[in-house]
Amino acid sequence: MRDQIAEALKCALKAQDKRRISTIRLIQAAVQDRDIANRGAGKDPVSDEEIAQILAKMVKQRRESAQAYEEGNRLELAEQEREEIDVIREFLPRQIEGEAVKKACEQVIDEVGADGLRDVGKCMNALKRKFPGQMDFGKASGIVKNMLE
């Protein structure tokens, strides 16, 4: 995944795409920050799975920022955040949607042995470990709650 990000940066530099260059550099900085933190804790460098989690977090942050900018009537900044989301999503694994999300939720509920609403947190943690950055966990949480009611 690191190679994919580095190659995308080279292409963006050649094309002189300023938005893409800055966003990819932000991605690289976030990954490098996590590498440094892991090194300090005596852990291995960041895996592709952890990179996917970092990217998912970056998308979530930008979604929230875009919403705040819209509420503040700063539409040009909201659009900028959405453009960054599009660039970041290119590096995320393909998103799971619809019926596949329901099946994944059912599978995790069975694996965890959940039998009530108090087990929603366990299920969500298992989903986040199994499918990092591959689904909208807000929607998945609603599905899991409905299944456990």
ZITAHU-V649317 format. One record per pair of residues at least 6 apart in sequence whose ideal C-beta (glycine too) atoms are under 8 Angstrom apart, sorted by the first residue. I is the first residue (numbers start at 0). GAP is how many residues later the second one is. D is the distance in Angstrom with one decimal. If there is no record, write none. Layout:
# ZITAHU-V649317
i->I gap->GAP d->D
i->I gap->GAP d->D
This chain:
# ZITAHU-V649317
i->0 gap->47 d->4.3
i->0 gap->50 d->4.9
i->0 gap->51 d->7.5
i->0 gap->90 d->6.8
i->1 gap->29 d->7.1
i->1 gap->49 d->7.3
i->3 gap->87 d->6.4
i->4 gap->19 d->6.3
i->4 gap->22 d->5.9
i->4 gap->23 d->6.2
i->4 gap->26 d->7.5
i->4 gap->46 d->8.0
i->4 gap->86 d->6.1
i->5 gap->22 d->7.8
i->7 gap->12 d->7.6
i->7 gap->16 d->5.6
i->7 gap->82 d->7.2
i->7 gap->83 d->7.4
i->8 gap->12 d->6.9
i->8 gap->15 d->4.6
i->8 gap->16 d->7.0
i->8 gap->19 d->7.1
i->11 gap->8 d->4.0
i->11 gap->9 d->4.7
i->11 gap->12 d->6.0
i->12 gap->8 d->6.1
i->18 gap->61 d->7.5
i->18 gap->64 d->5.4
i->18 gap->65 d->7.2
i->18 gap->68 d->7.2
i->19 gap->67 d->5.5
i->22 gap->60 d->7.8
i->22 gap->61 d->4.7
i->22 gap->64 d->4.2
i->22 gap->65 d->6.5
i->23 gap->63 d->6.8
i->25 gap->32 d->7.4
i->25 gap->58 d->7.7
i->26 gap->27 d->7.7
i->26 gap->28 d->6.8
i->26 gap->31 d->7.0
i->26 gap->61 d->6.6
i->26 gap->64 d->6.9
i->29 gap->24 d->5.1
i->29 gap->28 d->6.5
i->30 gap->15 d->5.7
i->30 gap->20 d->5.8
i->30 gap->23 d->6.2
i->33 gap->12 d->4.9
i->33 gap->16 d->6.5
i->33 gap->20 d->6.2
i->34 gap->10 d->5.3
i->34 gap->11 d->5.3
i->37 gap->6 d->6.6
i->37 gap->7 d->6.4
i->37 gap->8 d->6.3
i->38 gap->6 d->7.6
i->45 gap->8 d->7.5
i->48 gap->83 d->5.5
i->49 gap->82 d->7.9
i->50 gap->40 d->7.7
i->51 gap->40 d->6.2
i->51 gap->41 d->6.1
i->51 gap->80 d->4.4
i->51 gap->81 d->4.0
i->51 gap->82 d->7.7
i->52 gap->75 d->7.8
i->52 gap->79 d->4.7
i->52 gap->80 d->6.3
i->54 gap->33 d->5.4
i->54 gap->34 d->8.0
i->54 gap->36 d->5.7
i->54 gap->37 d->5.2
i->54 gap->78 d->5.7
i->55 gap->36 d->6.6
i->55 gap->76 d->6.4
i->55 gap->77 d->3.6
i->57 gap->30 d->5.3
i->58 gap->26 d->5.4
i->58 gap->29 d->5.4
i->58 gap->30 d->6.5
i->58 gap->33 d->7.3
i->58 gap->74 d->7.9
i->61 gap->19 d->4.5
i->61 gap->20 d->7.6
i->61 gap->22 d->5.3
i->61 gap->23 d->4.9
i->61 gap->26 d->7.3
i->62 gap->18 d->7.6
i->62 gap->22 d->6.6
i->64 gap->12 d->7.9
i->64 gap->13 d->7.9
i->64 gap->16 d->4.9
i->65 gap->11 d->8.0
i->65 gap->12 d->4.4
i->65 gap->15 d->3.9
i->65 gap->16 d->5.6
i->65 gap->19 d->7.5
i->66 gap->11 d->7.7
i->68 gap->6 d->7.2
i->68 gap->8 d->4.3
i->68 gap->9 d->3.9
i->68 gap->12 d->6.6
i->69 gap->8 d->4.7
i->91 gap->41 d->4.7
i->91 gap->42 d->7.5
i->92 gap->39 d->7.9
i->92 gap->40 d->6.0
i->92 gap->41 d->5.0
i->93 gap->40 d->7.1
i->94 gap->39 d->6.0
i->94 gap->40 d->6.3
i->94 gap->41 d->7.7
i->95 gap->8 d->6.4
i->95 gap->35 d->6.3
i->95 gap->38 d->5.0
i->95 gap->39 d->4.5
i->96 gap->38 d->7.4
i->100 gap->34 d->5.5
i->100 gap->35 d->7.9
i->100 gap->38 d->6.8
i->100 gap->39 d->5.8
i->100 gap->42 d->6.3
i->101 gap->41 d->5.9
i->103 gap->23 d->6.6
i->103 gap->26 d->7.3
i->103 gap->27 d->6.3
i->103 gap->31 d->7.2
i->103 gap->36 d->7.5
i->104 gap->18 d->7.2
i->104 gap->22 d->7.0
i->104 gap->35 d->6.0
i->104 gap->38 d->4.8
i->104 gap->39 d->5.1
i->104 gap->42 d->6.2
i->105 gap->41 d->6.8
i->107 gap->15 d->5.2
i->107 gap->18 d->4.7
i->107 gap->19 d->5.3
i->107 gap->22 d->6.9
i->107 gap->36 d->7.6
i->108 gap->10 d->7.9
i->108 gap->14 d->5.7
i->108 gap->35 d->6.8
i->108 gap->38 d->6.0
i->108 gap->39 d->6.9
i->110 gap->15 d->6.5
i->111 gap->7 d->6.4
i->111 gap->10 d->4.9
i->111 gap->11 d->5.4
i->111 gap->14 d->5.5
i->112 gap->6 d->7.9
i->113 gap->6 d->7.5
i->113 gap->8 d->6.3
i->113 gap->9 d->5.3
i->113 gap->30 d->7.9
i->113 gap->34 d->5.9
i->114 gap->33 d->7.5
i->115 gap->32 d->5.9
i->116 gap->28 d->6.6
i->116 gap->31 d->5.4
i->116 gap->32 d->6.7
i->118 gap->29 d->6.5
i->119 gap->21 d->6.9
i->119 gap->24 d->5.6
i->119 gap->25 d->5.8
i->119 gap->28 d->6.3
i->122 gap->21 d->4.8
i->122 gap->25 d->7.6
i->123 gap->13 d->6.5
i->123 gap->16 d->7.1
i->123 gap->17 d->5.8
i->123 gap->20 d->6.6
i->126 gap->8 d->7.4
i->126 gap->10 d->6.7
i->126 gap->13 d->5.7
i->126 gap->17 d->7.6
i->127 gap->9 d->6.3
